[in-house]
Amino acid sequence: MRLFVLLSAFAGTVLATAVLVEHGKPLPEKRISPKVMIVTHYDDEQNIFTGNSADDSSFGNLLAQTIPVKGLFSQFPDVHCTHNSDVCIYVTGEGMSHTAASTMAVAFDEQFDLKKTYFLAIGVGGGNPKTCTMDKVARFTIQPTLEYELGGDDVPSNFTSGYFPEGATSPNDTIGYVYDSEVYEVNADLRDAVAAFIGDSVLVDAPDAEAYRANYAADPDFKIGASKPGVRKCDVISSDTWYSGKVIADSFDARASAWTNGQSVYCSTAQEDGATATALLRAHVAGKVDYSRLILVRTITDFDRPYPGQAAIDNLINDGGVGYAIGVINMFKGGNEIILGILKNWNRIYDKGIKPKGYVGDAWAVAGGNPDFLLGRESGGSPVSIPEPPGPPVTLSRKSRRKI
């Protein structure tokens, strides 16, 4: 089942004559400085916002302005904004590559001043029935994608999985080489604040989705997954691969825990969040955005493993899509509450920002600070030195890559 929202019209905007100059390039007379930038990944995710944002209970018509941005995905070449530019939205395209490139394009576009903008990266995804049933707001995005893989009969009999980290010797080794794409931590204090805006009562359910979730109640470990839609504060696995099955899901669960020193709670899957964090952290270092204003939200449309008695392949491709429509609807409902909460409390709280009490950033601390995961363990959380760039290719050894 898929949900489509018809768009009634598009409205254009003409940029003012450029009179300012930065780095030798002309800038618009007044740059657009949204309070919230919604980051979506494909048409349904954007359409649910643009089709409903003009309602009285929302924040304004997102199609009031259309701003072309060079470098965005050709199918979605524009950023759309409300008439007062308080809220804007763009589509990255699905997957890591599209998302990183599109987000960098927006972050570095000189039509915008994004230094105080909250980036609400929101979309649908899979869920871990042990820990989540509908909306989740994350502290960590974990990306177990630079991996070794053995398939089918090639997997040794004593291996629990054919998928394990590069630099490791078996799935028992949860950590191998560290490339600094494995873990990103966002502002946990901001996460807590915006999660409180979403009440369970605003989320919707459907009889077919409720009946499907009931299958998971046969396993006590899946009690949460079988329950009604609710909001959870837990974390996301980012991977271009859409996976299904207990073996790989448990493997990623163990990986997430090991890489974050037991701090993460894996509850959802996504194909873009790690790329969004990567792009915005680099833009932060360049002085274009404030990485501590990144919010990661996913609503659950399906589960990452089958219910008791179901084959993994059926969970992957034959679940009937019963959770898709309510997942998309709840994405808007939850996102709308977050946006309204930020706008209503802008002068009192969000203009100044919510300062993180803990670490935010990557494992190599490219923006400074003391990582509390991966490489941060080497010296008990003291500042981490970034490895020197490798020498010429002829001297590069795989063993020279940073291991912990």
VOGUVO-854181 format. One record per residue (C-alpha): residue number from 0; residue in three letters; x, y, z. Coordinates in steps of 0.2 Angstrom, whole numbers, plus 5000, padded with zeros to 4 digits. Example, Ala and Ser with C-alpha at 12.3 -4.5 7.8 and 13.67 -1.06 7.14 Angstrom:
! residues 2
<atom k="0" r="ALA" X="5062" Y="4978" Z="5039"/>
<atom k="1" r="SER" X="5068" Y="4995" Z="5036"/>
! end
This chain:
! residues 404
<atom k="0" r="MET" X="5000" Y="5000" Z="5000"/>
<atom k="1" r="ARG" X="5007" Y="5017" Z="4995"/>
<atom k="2" r="LEU" X="5001" Y="5034" Z="5000"/>
<atom k="3" r="PHE" X="5001" Y="5049" Z="4987"/>
<atom k="4" r="VAL" X="4996" Y="5067" Z="4991"/>
<atom k="5" r="LEU" X="4991" Y="5077" Z="4976"/>
<atom k="6" r="LEU" X="4999" Y="5094" Z="4975"/>
<atom k="7" r="SER" X="4988" Y="5108" Z="4969"/>
<atom k="8" r="ALA" X="5000" Y="5121" Z="4963"/>
<atom k="9" r="PHE" X="5018" Y="5127" Z="4963"/>
<atom k="10" r="ALA" X="5023" Y="5145" Z="4967"/>
<atom k="11" r="GLY" X="5039" Y="5153" Z="4961"/>
<atom k="12" r="THR" X="5050" Y="5166" Z="4969"/>
<atom k="13" r="VAL" X="5062" Y="5179" Z="4961"/>
<atom k="14" r="LEU" X="5078" Y="5182" Z="4970"/>
<atom k="15" r="ALA" X="5083" Y="5200" Z="4973"/>
<atom k="16" r="THR" X="5097" Y="5208" Z="4963"/>
<atom k="17" r="ALA" X="5114" Y="5203" Z="4971"/>
<atom k="18" r="VAL" X="5123" Y="5217" Z="4979"/>
<atom k="19" r="LEU" X="5134" Y="5208" Z="4992"/>
<atom k="20" r="VAL" X="5150" Y="5199" Z="4989"/>
<atom k="21" r="GLU" X="5157" Y="5184" Z="4999"/>
<atom k="22" r="HIS" X="5173" Y="5176" Z="4993"/>
<atom k="23" r="GLY" X="5172" Y="5186" Z="4977"/>
<atom k="24" r="LYS" X="5155" Y="5179" Z="4973"/>
<atom k="25" r="PRO" X="5139" Y="5189" Z="4972"/>
<atom k="26" r="LEU" X="5126" Y="5185" Z="4986"/>
<atom k="27" r="PRO" X="5107" Y="5189" Z="4985"/>
<atom k="28" r="GLU" X="5102" Y="5205" Z="4994"/>
<atom k="29" r="LYS" X="5094" Y="5195" Z="5008"/>
<atom k="30" r="ARG" X="5099" Y="5177" Z="5010"/>
<atom k="31" r="ILE" X="5085" Y="5164" Z="5016"/>
<atom k="32" r="SER" X="5088" Y="5159" Z="5034"/>
<atom k="33" r="PRO" X="5075" Y="5146" Z="5038"/>
<atom k="34" r="LYS" X="5072" Y="5141" Z="5056"/>
<atom k="35" r="VAL" X="5069" Y="5123" Z="5051"/>
<atom k="36" r="MET" X="5075" Y="5114" Z="5035"/>
<atom k="37" r="ILE" X="5066" Y="5097" Z="5032"/>
<atom k="38" r="VAL" X="5077" Y="5084" Z="5024"/>
<atom k="39" r="THR" X="5067" Y="5071" Z="5015"/>
<atom k="40" r="HIS" X="5073" Y="5057" Z="5003"/>
<atom k="41" r="TYR" X="5059" Y="5054" Z="4990"/>
<atom k="42" r="ASP" X="5043" Y="5060" Z="4983"/>
<atom k="43" r="ASP" X="5030" Y="5053" Z="4996"/>
<atom k="44" r="GLU" X="5041" Y="5059" Z="5010"/>
<atom k="45" r="GLN" X="5041" Y="5077" Z="5003"/>
<atom k="46" r="ASN" X="5023" Y="5076" Z="4997"/>
<atom k="47" r="ILE" X="5015" Y="5072" Z="5014"/>
<atom k="48" r="PHE" X="5023" Y="5088" Z="5020"/>
<atom k="49" r="THR" X="5019" Y="5100" Z="5005"/>
<atom k="50" r="GLY" X="5001" Y="5092" Z="5004"/>
<atom k="51" r="ASN" X="4997" Y="5096" Z="5022"/>
<atom k="52" r="SER" X="5008" Y="5110" Z="5029"/>
<atom k="53" r="ALA" X="4995" Y="5123" Z="5024"/>
<atom k="54" r="ASP" X="4982" Y="5116" Z="5036"/>
<atom k="55" r="ASP" X="4977" Y="5127" Z="5051"/>
<atom k="56" r="SER" X="4985" Y="5115" Z="5063"/>
<atom k="57" r="SER" X="5002" Y="5116" Z="5053"/>
<atom k="58" r="PHE" X="5015" Y="5129" Z="5050"/>
<atom k="59" r="GLY" X="5011" Y="5136" Z="5033"/>
<atom k="60" r="ASN" X="5011" Y="5132" Z="5014"/>
<atom k="61" r="LEU" X="5028" Y="5125" Z="5010"/>
<atom k="62" r="LEU" X="5025" Y="5128" Z="4991"/>
<atom k="63" r="ALA" X="5024" Y="5147" Z="4994"/>
<atom k="64" r="GLN" X="5042" Y="5149" Z="4987"/>
<atom k="65" r="THR" X="5052" Y="5138" Z="4975"/>
<atom k="66" r="ILE" X="5071" Y="5140" Z="4975"/>
<atom k="67" r="PRO" X="5082" Y="5131" Z="4962"/>
<atom k="68" r="VAL" X="5098" Y="5125" Z="4970"/>
<atom k="69" r="LYS" X="5112" Y="5119" Z="4959"/>
<atom k="70" r="GLY" X="5119" Y="5102" Z="4964"/>
<atom k="71" r="LEU" X="5102" Y="5095" Z="4970"/>
<atom k="72" r="PHE" X="5096" Y="5078" Z="4962"/>
<atom k="73" r="SER" X="5089" Y="5082" Z="4945"/>
<atom k="74" r="GLN" X="5072" Y="5074" Z="4949"/>
<atom k="75" r="PHE" X="5070" Y="5086" Z="4964"/>
<atom k="76" r="PRO" X="5080" Y="5102" Z="4959"/>
<atom k="77" r="ASP" X="5072" Y="5114" Z="4971"/>
<atom k="78" r="VAL" X="5071" Y="5119" Z="4989"/>
<atom k="79" r="HIS" X="5053" Y="5124" Z="4994"/>
<atom k="80" r="CYS" X="5049" Y="5136" Z="5008"/>
<atom k="81" r="THR" X="5034" Y="5144" Z="5017"/>
<atom k="82" r="HIS" X="5030" Y="5163" Z="5013"/>
<atom k="83" r="ASN" X="5040" Y="5169" Z="5028"/>
<atom k="84" r="SER" X="5055" Y="5157" Z="5025"/>
<atom k="85" r="ASP" X="5053" Y="5150" Z="5042"/>
<atom k="86" r="VAL" X="5052" Y="5132" Z="5036"/>
<atom k="87" r="CYS" X="5059" Y="5124" Z="5020"/>
<atom k="88" r="ILE" X="5060" Y="5107" Z="5013"/>
<atom k="89" r="TYR" X="5070" Y="5097" Z="5000"/>
<atom k="90" r="VAL" X="5072" Y="5080" Z="4993"/>
<atom k="91" r="THR" X="5089" Y="5072" Z="4993"/>
<atom k="92" r="GLY" X="5085" Y="5056" Z="4982"/>
<atom k="93" r="GLU" X="5086" Y="5039" Z="4990"/>
<atom k="94" r="GLY" X="5102" Y="5031" Z="4997"/>
<atom k="95" r="MET" X="5119" Y="5038" Z="5004"/>
<atom k="96" r="SER" X="5126" Y="5045" Z="4988"/>
<atom k="97" r="HIS" X="5111" Y="5056" Z="4983"/>
<atom k="98" r="THR" X="5109" Y="5061" Z="5001"/>
<atom k="99" r="ALA" X="5127" Y="5067" Z="5004"/>
<atom k="100" r="ALA" X="5128" Y="5076" Z="4988"/>
<atom k="101" r="SER" X="5111" Y="5085" Z="4989"/>
<atom k="102" r="THR" X="5114" Y="5090" Z="5007"/>
<atom k="103" r="MET" X="5131" Y="5097" Z="5003"/>
<atom k="104" r="ALA" X="5123" Y="5107" Z="4989"/>
<atom k="105" r="VAL" X="5110" Y="5115" Z="5000"/>
<atom k="106" r="ALA" X="5123" Y="5118" Z="5014"/>
<atom k="107" r="PHE" X="5135" Y="5127" Z="5003"/>
<atom k="108" r="ASP" X="5122" Y="5137" Z="4992"/>
<atom k="109" r="GLU" X="5124" Y="5155" Z="4995"/>
<atom k="110" r="GLN" X="5106" Y="5159" Z="4993"/>
<atom k="111" r="PHE" X="5104" Y="5152" Z="5011"/>
<atom k="112" r="ASP" X="5111" Y="5157" Z="5028"/>
<atom k="113" r="LEU" X="5109" Y="5141" Z="5038"/>
<atom k="114" r="LYS" X="5120" Y="5145" Z="5053"/>
<atom k="115" r="LYS" X="5104" Y="5144" Z="5065"/>
<atom k="116" r="THR" X="5094" Y="5132" Z="5055"/>
<atom k="117" r="TYR" X="5088" Y="5116" Z="5063"/>
<atom k="118" r="PHE" X="5089" Y="5102" Z="5050"/>
<atom k="119" r="LEU" X="5075" Y="5089" Z="5053"/>
<atom k="120" r="ALA" X="5081" Y="5074" Z="5043"/>
<atom k="121" r="ILE" X="5065" Y="5064" Z="5043"/>
<atom k="122" r="GLY" X="5059" Y="5048" Z="5034"/>
<atom k="123" r="VAL" X="5052" Y="5031" Z="5034"/>
<atom k="124" r="GLY" X="5062" Y="5016" Z="5038"/>
<atom k="125" r="GLY" X="5062" Y="4998" Z="5046"/>
<atom k="126" r="GLY" X="5061" Y="4994" Z="5064"/>
<atom k="127" r="ASN" X="5068" Y="4983" Z="5077"/>
<atom k="128" r="PRO" X="5053" Y="4974" Z="5085"/>
<atom k="129" r="LYS" X="5063" Y="4972" Z="5101"/>
<atom k="130" r="THR" X="5064" Y="4991" Z="5104"/>
<atom k="131" r="CYS" X="5052" Y="5001" Z="5093"/>
<atom k="132" r="THR" X="5035" Y="5001" Z="5084"/>
<atom k="133" r="MET" X="5033" Y="5018" Z="5076"/>
<atom k="134" r="ASP" X="5041" Y="5035" Z="5079"/>
<atom k="135" r="LYS" X="5059" Y="5036" Z="5085"/>
<atom k="136" r="VAL" X="5071" Y="5051" Z="5088"/>
<atom k="137" r="ALA" X="5090" Y="5046" Z="5087"/>
<atom k="138" r="ARG" X="5106" Y="5051" Z="5096"/>
<atom k="139" r="PHE" X="5117" Y="5039" Z="5086"/>
<atom k="140" r="THR" X="5117" Y="5035" Z="5068"/>
<atom k="141" r="ILE" X="5128" Y="5019" Z="5065"/>
<atom k="142" r="GLN" X="5134" Y="5014" Z="5048"/>
<atom k="143" r="PRO" X="5140" Y="4996" Z="5046"/>
<atom k="144" r="THR" X="5143" Y="4997" Z="5027"/>
<atom k="145" r="LEU" X="5162" Y="4995" Z="5025"/>
<atom k="146" r="GLU" X="5162" Y="4977" Z="5027"/>
<atom k="147" r="TYR" X="5168" Y="4960" Z="5022"/>
<atom k="148" r="GLU" X="5155" Y="4948" Z="5015"/>
<atom k="149" r="LEU" X="5154" Y="4930" Z="5011"/>
<atom k="150" r="GLY" X="5138" Y="4923" Z="5003"/>
<atom k="151" r="GLY" X="5128" Y="4907" Z="5005"/>
<atom k="152" r="ASP" X="5138" Y="4891" Z="5006"/>
<atom k="153" r="ASP" X="5155" Y="4901" Z="5007"/>
<atom k="154" r="VAL" X="5151" Y="4906" Z="5025"/>
<atom k="155" r="PRO" X="5162" Y="4895" Z="5037"/>
<atom k="156" r="SER" X="5151" Y="4883" Z="5048"/>
<atom k="157" r="ASN" X="5158" Y="4892" Z="5064"/>
<atom k="158" r="PHE" X="5153" Y="4909" Z="5058"/>
<atom k="159" r="THR" X="5137" Y="4917" Z="5064"/>
<atom k="160" r="SER" X="5136" Y="4928" Z="5049"/>
<atom k="161" r="GLY" X="5145" Y="4931" Z="5032"/>
<atom k="162" r="TYR" X="5145" Y="4949" Z="5035"/>
<atom k="163" r="PHE" X="5158" Y="4957" Z="5046"/>
<atom k="164" r="PRO" X="5169" Y="4973" Z="5048"/>
<atom k="165" r="GLU" X="5184" Y="4976" Z="5036"/>
<atom k="166" r="GLY" X="5200" Y="4972" Z="5046"/>
<atom k="167" r="ALA" X="5191" Y="4959" Z="5057"/>
<atom k="168" r="THR" X="5194" Y="4941" Z="5055"/>
<atom k="169" r="SER" X="5177" Y="4934" Z="5059"/>
<atom k="170" r="PRO" X="5160" Y="4940" Z="5064"/>
<atom k="171" r="ASN" X="5165" Y="4938" Z="5082"/>
<atom k="172" r="ASP" X="5176" Y="4954" Z="5080"/>
<atom k="173" r="THR" X="5164" Y="4968" Z="5080"/>
<atom k="174" r="ILE" X="5177" Y="4981" Z="5077"/>
<atom k="175" r="GLY" X="5190" Y="4982" Z="5063"/>
<atom k="176" r="TYR" X="5197" Y="4996" Z="5053"/>
<atom k="177" r="VAL" X="5190" Y="5013" Z="5057"/>
<atom k="178" r="TYR" X="5186" Y="5025" Z="5042"/>
<atom k="179" r="ASP" X="5177" Y="5038" Z="5052"/>
<atom k="180" r="SER" X="5160" Y="5034" Z="5044"/>
<atom k="181" r="GLU" X="5155" Y="5021" Z="5057"/>
<atom k="182" r="VAL" X="5146" Y="5032" Z="5070"/>
<atom k="183" r="TYR" X="5139" Y="5050" Z="5071"/>
<atom k="184" r="GLU" X="5132" Y="5057" Z="5087"/>
<atom k="185" r="VAL" X="5120" Y="5071" Z="5087"/>
<atom k="186" r="ASN" X="5114" Y="5083" Z="5101"/>
<atom k="187" r="ALA" X="5106" Y="5071" Z="5114"/>
<atom k="188" r="ASP" X="5099" Y="5086" Z="5123"/>
<atom k="189" r="LEU" X="5090" Y="5093" Z="5108"/>
<atom k="190" r="ARG" X="5084" Y="5075" Z="5104"/>
<atom k="191" r="ASP" X="5076" Y="5074" Z="5121"/>
<atom k="192" r="ALA" X="5068" Y="5091" Z="5119"/>
<atom k="193" r="VAL" X="5060" Y="5088" Z="5102"/>
<atom k="194" r="ALA" X="5055" Y="5070" Z="5106"/>
<atom k="195" r="ALA" X="5044" Y="5078" Z="5120"/>
<atom k="196" r="PHE" X="5034" Y="5088" Z="5107"/>
<atom k="197" r="ILE" X="5027" Y="5072" Z="5100"/>
<atom k="198" r="GLY" X="5013" Y="5064" Z="5110"/>
<atom k="199" r="ASP" X="5008" Y="5046" Z="5107"/>
<atom k="200" r="SER" X="4991" Y="5052" Z="5105"/>
<atom k="201" r="VAL" X="4995" Y="5062" Z="5088"/>
<atom k="202" r="LEU" X="5000" Y="5045" Z="5080"/>
<atom k="203" r="VAL" X="4988" Y="5035" Z="5070"/>
<atom k="204" r="ASP" X="4985" Y="5017" Z="5068"/>
<atom k="205" r="ALA" X="4976" Y="5005" Z="5055"/>
<atom k="206" r="PRO" X="4967" Y="4989" Z="5058"/>
<atom k="207" r="ASP" X="4978" Y="4979" Z="5045"/>
<atom k="208" r="ALA" X="4994" Y="4986" Z="5052"/>
<atom k="209" r="GLU" X="4988" Y="4982" Z="5070"/>
<atom k="210" r="ALA" X="4984" Y="4964" Z="5065"/>
<atom k="211" r="TYR" X="5001" Y="4962" Z="5056"/>
<atom k="212" r="ARG" X="5010" Y="4968" Z="5072"/>
<atom k="213" r="ALA" X="5000" Y="4956" Z="5083"/>
<atom k="214" r="ASN" X="5010" Y="4942" Z="5074"/>
<atom k="215" r="TYR" X="5025" Y="4948" Z="5084"/>
<atom k="216" r="ALA" X="5017" Y="4946" Z="5101"/>
<atom k="217" r="ALA" X="5021" Y="4927" Z="5100"/>
<atom k="218" r="ASP" X="5039" Y="4931" Z="5105"/>
<atom k="219" r="PRO" X="5040" Y="4940" Z="5122"/>
<atom k="220" r="ASP" X="5056" Y="4949" Z="5115"/>
<atom k="221" r="PHE" X="5045" Y="4958" Z="5102"/>
<atom k="222" r="LYS" X="5032" Y="4965" Z="5115"/>
<atom k="223" r="ILE" X="5036" Y="4983" Z="5110"/>
<atom k="224" r="GLY" X="5035" Y="4980" Z="5091"/>
<atom k="225" r="ALA" X="5018" Y="4972" Z="5094"/>
<atom k="226" r="SER" X="5011" Y="4987" Z="5103"/>
<atom k="227" r="LYS" X="5002" Y="5002" Z="5097"/>
<atom k="228" r="PRO" X="5012" Y="5017" Z="5089"/>
<atom k="229" r="GLY" X="5022" Y="5026" Z="5101"/>
<atom k="230" r="VAL" X="5038" Y="5038" Z="5102"/>
<atom k="231" r="ARG" X="5055" Y="5031" Z="5107"/>
<atom k="232" r="LYS" X="5072" Y="5038" Z="5109"/>
<atom k="233" r="CYS" X="5083" Y="5026" Z="5101"/>
<atom k="234" r="ASP" X="5096" Y="5024" Z="5087"/>
<atom k="235" r="VAL" X="5097" Y="5021" Z="5068"/>
<atom k="236" r="ILE" X="5107" Y="5009" Z="5057"/>
<atom k="237" r="SER" X="5111" Y="5017" Z="5041"/>
<atom k="238" r="SER" X="5114" Y="5006" Z="5026"/>
<atom k="239" r="ASP" X="5111" Y="5007" Z="5007"/>
<atom k="240" r="THR" X="5106" Y="4989" Z="5009"/>
<atom k="241" r="TRP" X="5088" Y="4985" Z="5014"/>
<atom k="242" r="TYR" X="5090" Y="4969" Z="5024"/>
<atom k="243" r="SER" X="5079" Y="4956" Z="5033"/>
<atom k="244" r="GLY" X="5083" Y="4942" Z="5045"/>
<atom k="245" r="LYS" X="5087" Y="4938" Z="5063"/>
<atom k="246" r="VAL" X="5105" Y="4934" Z="5059"/>
<atom k="247" r="ILE" X="5110" Y="4951" Z="5051"/>
<atom k="248" r="ALA" X="5099" Y="4961" Z="5062"/>
<atom k="249" r="ASP" X="5107" Y="4953" Z="5078"/>
<atom k="250" r="SER" X="5124" Y="4956" Z="5070"/>
<atom k="251" r="PHE" X="5121" Y="4974" Z="5067"/>
<atom k="252" r="ASP" X="5113" Y="4976" Z="5085"/>
<atom k="253" r="ALA" X="5129" Y="4969" Z="5092"/>
<atom k="254" r="ARG" X="5139" Y="4981" Z="5081"/>
<atom k="255" r="ALA" X="5130" Y="4996" Z="5086"/>
<atom k="256" r="SER" X="5132" Y="4992" Z="5105"/>
<atom k="257" r="ALA" X="5151" Y="4989" Z="5102"/>
<atom k="258" r="TRP" X="5154" Y="5004" Z="5092"/>
<atom k="259" r="THR" X="5145" Y="5016" Z="5105"/>
<atom k="260" r="ASN" X="5152" Y="5008" Z="5120"/>
<atom k="261" r="GLY" X="5135" Y="5001" Z="5125"/>
<atom k="262" r="GLN" X="5127" Y="5018" Z="5124"/>
<atom k="263" r="SER" X="5116" Y="5015" Z="5108"/>
<atom k="264" r="VAL" X="5099" Y="5007" Z="5107"/>
<atom k="265" r="TYR" X="5096" Y="5000" Z="5089"/>
<atom k="266" r="CYS" X="5078" Y="5002" Z="5084"/>
<atom k="267" r="SER" X="5077" Y="5008" Z="5066"/>
<atom k="268" r="THR" X="5085" Y="5006" Z="5049"/>
<atom k="269" r="ALA" X="5087" Y="5019" Z="5036"/>
<atom k="270" r="GLN" X="5097" Y="5022" Z="5020"/>
<atom k="271" r="GLU" X="5102" Y="5040" Z="5022"/>
<atom k="272" r="ASP" X="5105" Y="5046" Z="5040"/>
<atom k="273" r="GLY" X="5123" Y="5043" Z="5040"/>
<atom k="274" r="ALA" X="5126" Y="5052" Z="5024"/>
<atom k="275" r="THR" X="5116" Y="5067" Z="5031"/>
<atom k="276" r="ALA" X="5126" Y="5068" Z="5047"/>
<atom k="277" r="THR" X="5142" Y="5066" Z="5036"/>
<atom k="278" r="ALA" X="5138" Y="5081" Z="5025"/>
<atom k="279" r="LEU" X="5132" Y="5092" Z="5039"/>
<atom k="280" r="LEU" X="5147" Y="5089" Z="5050"/>
<atom k="281" r="ARG" X="5158" Y="5094" Z="5036"/>
<atom k="282" r="ALA" X="5147" Y="5109" Z="5032"/>
<atom k="283" r="HIS" X="5149" Y="5113" Z="5051"/>
<atom k="284" r="VAL" X="5168" Y="5113" Z="5050"/>
<atom k="285" r="ALA" X="5167" Y="5125" Z="5035"/>
<atom k="286" r="GLY" X="5156" Y="5137" Z="5045"/>
<atom k="287" r="LYS" X="5140" Y="5134" Z="5035"/>
<atom k="288" r="VAL" X="5129" Y="5126" Z="5048"/>
<atom k="289" r="ASP" X="5128" Y="5121" Z="5066"/>
<atom k="290" r="TYR" X="5129" Y="5102" Z="5067"/>
<atom k="291" r="SER" X="5122" Y="5102" Z="5085"/>
<atom k="292" r="ARG" X="5105" Y="5107" Z="5077"/>
<atom k="293" r="LEU" X="5103" Y="5091" Z="5067"/>
<atom k="294" r="ILE" X="5088" Y="5080" Z="5072"/>
<atom k="295" r="LEU" X="5086" Y="5062" Z="5066"/>
<atom k="296" r="VAL" X="5068" Y="5055" Z="5065"/>
<atom k="297" r="ARG" X="5061" Y="5039" Z="5057"/>
<atom k="298" r="THR" X="5044" Y="5032" Z="5057"/>
<atom k="299" r="ILE" X="5043" Y="5013" Z="5055"/>
<atom k="300" r="THR" X="5034" Y="5005" Z="5041"/>
<atom k="301" r="ASP" X="5040" Y="4987" Z="5042"/>
<atom k="302" r="PHE" X="5052" Y="4976" Z="5053"/>
<atom k="303" r="ASP" X="5070" Y="4971" Z="5051"/>
<atom k="304" r="ARG" X="5066" Y="4953" Z="5055"/>
<atom k="305" r="PRO" X="5052" Y="4941" Z="5053"/>
<atom k="306" r="TYR" X="5039" Y="4936" Z="5066"/>
<atom k="307" r="PRO" X="5039" Y="4919" Z="5074"/>
<atom k="308" r="GLY" X="5035" Y="4906" Z="5060"/>
<atom k="309" r="GLN" X="5038" Y="4918" Z="5046"/>
<atom k="310" r="ALA" X="5052" Y="4917" Z="5033"/>
<atom k="311" r="ALA" X="5064" Y="4931" Z="5032"/>
<atom k="312" r="ILE" X="5061" Y="4933" Z="5013"/>
<atom k="313" r="ASP" X="5042" Y="4935" Z="5016"/>
<atom k="314" r="ASN" X="5046" Y="4948" Z="5029"/>
<atom k="315" r="LEU" X="5056" Y="4957" Z="5016"/>
<atom k="316" r="ILE" X="5045" Y="4956" Z="5000"/>
<atom k="317" r="ASN" X="5028" Y="4949" Z="5005"/>
<atom k="318" r="ASP" X="5022" Y="4959" Z="5020"/>
<atom k="319" r="GLY" X="5009" Y="4967" Z="5010"/>
<atom k="320" r="GLY" X="5015" Y="4985" Z="5014"/>
<atom k="321" r="VAL" X="5002" Y="4986" Z="5028"/>
<atom k="322" r="GLY" X="5013" Y="4998" Z="5038"/>
<atom k="323" r="TYR" X="5018" Y="5010" Z="5024"/>
<atom k="324" r="ALA" X="5003" Y="5022" Z="5024"/>
<atom k="325" r="ILE" X="5002" Y="5025" Z="5043"/>
<atom k="326" r="GLY" X="5021" Y="5027" Z="5043"/>
<atom k="327" r="VAL" X="5021" Y="5041" Z="5030"/>
<atom k="328" r="ILE" X="5006" Y="5049" Z="5039"/>
<atom k="329" r="ASN" X="5015" Y="5048" Z="5056"/>
<atom k="330" r="MET" X="5030" Y="5055" Z="5049"/>
<atom k="331" r="PHE" X="5021" Y="5071" Z="5045"/>
<atom k="332" r="LYS" X="5012" Y="5071" Z="5062"/>
<atom k="333" r="GLY" X="5027" Y="5069" Z="5072"/>
<atom k="334" r="GLY" X="5037" Y="5081" Z="5061"/>
<atom k="335" r="ASN" X="5024" Y="5094" Z="5062"/>
<atom k="336" r="GLU" X="5024" Y="5093" Z="5081"/>
<atom k="337" r="ILE" X="5043" Y="5096" Z="5081"/>
<atom k="338" r="ILE" X="5042" Y="5110" Z="5069"/>
<atom k="339" r="LEU" X="5028" Y="5119" Z="5078"/>
<atom k="340" r="GLY" X="5037" Y="5116" Z="5095"/>
<atom k="341" r="ILE" X="5053" Y="5125" Z="5088"/>
<atom k="342" r="LEU" X="5044" Y="5139" Z="5080"/>
<atom k="343" r="LYS" X="5033" Y="5143" Z="5096"/>
<atom k="344" r="ASN" X="5048" Y="5142" Z="5107"/>
<atom k="345" r="TRP" X="5060" Y="5151" Z="5095"/>
<atom k="346" r="ASN" X="5063" Y="5167" Z="5104"/>
<atom k="347" r="ARG" X="5064" Y="5159" Z="5121"/>
<atom k="348" r="ILE" X="5074" Y="5143" Z="5117"/>
<atom k="349" r="TYR" X="5078" Y="5139" Z="5099"/>
<atom k="350" r="ASP" X="5086" Y="5155" Z="5092"/>
<atom k="351" r="LYS" X="5100" Y="5153" Z="5105"/>
<atom k="352" r="GLY" X="5100" Y="5134" Z="5103"/>
<atom k="353" r="ILE" X="5101" Y="5120" Z="5115"/>
<atom k="354" r="LYS" X="5119" Y="5117" Z="5120"/>
<atom k="355" r="PRO" X="5124" Y="5099" Z="5121"/>
<atom k="356" r="LYS" X="5130" Y="5093" Z="5138"/>
<atom k="357" r="GLY" X="5139" Y="5078" Z="5130"/>
<atom k="358" r="TYR" X="5149" Y="5075" Z="5114"/>
<atom k="359" r="VAL" X="5143" Y="5078" Z="5096"/>
<atom k="360" r="GLY" X="5152" Y="5073" Z="5080"/>
<atom k="361" r="ASP" X="5162" Y="5059" Z="5073"/>
<atom k="362" r="ALA" X="5175" Y="5046" Z="5080"/>
<atom k="363" r="TRP" X="5190" Y="5057" Z="5074"/>
<atom k="364" r="ALA" X="5183" Y="5073" Z="5082"/>
<atom k="365" r="VAL" X="5185" Y="5083" Z="5066"/>
<atom k="366" r="ALA" X="5175" Y="5097" Z="5074"/>
<atom k="367" r="GLY" X="5184" Y="5096" Z="5091"/>
<atom k="368" r="GLY" X="5178" Y="5088" Z="5108"/>
<atom k="369" r="ASN" X="5180" Y="5071" Z="5116"/>
<atom k="370" r="PRO" X="5172" Y="5057" Z="5108"/>
<atom k="371" r="ASP" X="5164" Y="5044" Z="5119"/>
<atom k="372" r="PHE" X="5164" Y="5030" Z="5106"/>
<atom k="373" r="LEU" X="5176" Y="5020" Z="5095"/>
<atom k="374" r="LEU" X="5193" Y="5029" Z="5095"/>
<atom k="375" r="GLY" X="5188" Y="5039" Z="5110"/>
<atom k="376" r="ARG" X="5191" Y="5024" Z="5120"/>
<atom k="377" r="GLU" X="5210" Y="5024" Z="5116"/>
<atom k="378" r="SER" X="5213" Y="5037" Z="5129"/>
<atom k="379" r="GLY" X="5198" Y="5036" Z="5140"/>
<atom k="380" r="GLY" X="5189" Y="5050" Z="5131"/>
<atom k="381" r="SER" X="5203" Y="5062" Z="5129"/>
<atom k="382" r="PRO" X="5205" Y="5072" Z="5113"/>
<atom k="383" r="VAL" X="5209" Y="5060" Z="5098"/>
<atom k="384" r="SER" X="5223" Y="5063" Z="5086"/>
<atom k="385" r="ILE" X="5217" Y="5061" Z="5068"/>
<atom k="386" r="PRO" X="5228" Y="5049" Z="5057"/>
<atom k="387" r="GLU" X="5240" Y="5057" Z="5045"/>
<atom k="388" r="PRO" X="5234" Y="5056" Z="5027"/>
<atom k="389" r="PRO" X="5241" Y="5040" Z="5018"/>
<atom k="390" r="GLY" X="5257" Y="5042" Z="5007"/>
<atom k="391" r="PRO" X="5258" Y="5038" Z="4989"/>
<atom k="392" r="PRO" X="5247" Y="5023" Z="4983"/>
<atom k="393" r="VAL" X="5263" Y="5013" Z="4980"/>
<atom k="394" r="THR" X="5267" Y="5013" Z="4999"/>
<atom k="395" r="LEU" X="5249" Y="5011" Z="5005"/>
<atom k="396" r="SER" X="5246" Y="4996" Z="5015"/>
<atom k="397" r="ARG" X="5229" Y="4990" Z="5021"/>
<atom k="398" r="LYS" X="5237" Y="4986" Z="5038"/>
<atom k="399" r="SER" X="5241" Y="5005" Z="5040"/>
<atom k="400" r="ARG" X="5223" Y="5009" Z="5042"/>
<atom k="401" r="ARG" X="5218" Y="5014" Z="5060"/>
<atom k="402" r="LYS" X="5212" Y="4999" Z="5070"/>
<atom k="403" r="ILE" X="5207" Y="4998" Z="5088"/>
! end
